[in-house]
Amino acid sequence: MTTAASDLPFELIQEILTISAESSLDQAATLSRVSRSVYELTKPVLFRTFVYLGEDLEAILPGETDTEWLNSYGKYAKNLLWGTDSLRIVPVLKSCPNVTNIAIWIDPENADLPLLLESLSQLCLHRLSIEMNILFGGPFQEKHALLPMFINLTHLDLSTNFAS
């Protein structure tokens, strides 16, 4: 007896597609082109990681503004690597409320540090890699471990060499 995909429970179809998509990003991209409903199921895998090193998003995604793109896909982001553009990071963090792993490699002299720290404190971070002067304005001290952003951290990477 042959079973059509439509005869399977939705949860099982979702699980099969998610496992397939997670096997590789190429597989996720291929699956996303099958149908609109499959695309919706693969979006969390496709947009789980954002890497921004200063490219112009308009060049990458013609016809979409940063805000439109982030409002559409930011909710899926779990991992964020951010470099070079310290002025745009706060709106990105606000558009990506589910990010748990972040590497921020920006020049602290050009960043709005109080706003950045406030945005980081709103997230439930597990891993953080950041320039030490952005967080503390100097060396790490024991009192810094009580900051809200450190409550759920399992990995912390502090450096003084990210900024150029």
Secondary structure, DSSP 8 states (H G I E B T S, - for coil): ----GGGS-HHHHHHHHHHHHHH-HHHHHHHHTT-HHHHHHHHHHHTSEEEESS--HHHHSTT--HHHHHHHHGGG--EEEEES-TTSHHHHHHH-TT--EEEEE--GGGS-HHHHHHHHHTS--SEEEEEHHHHHSSS--GGGGGSGGGTT-SEEEEESSS--
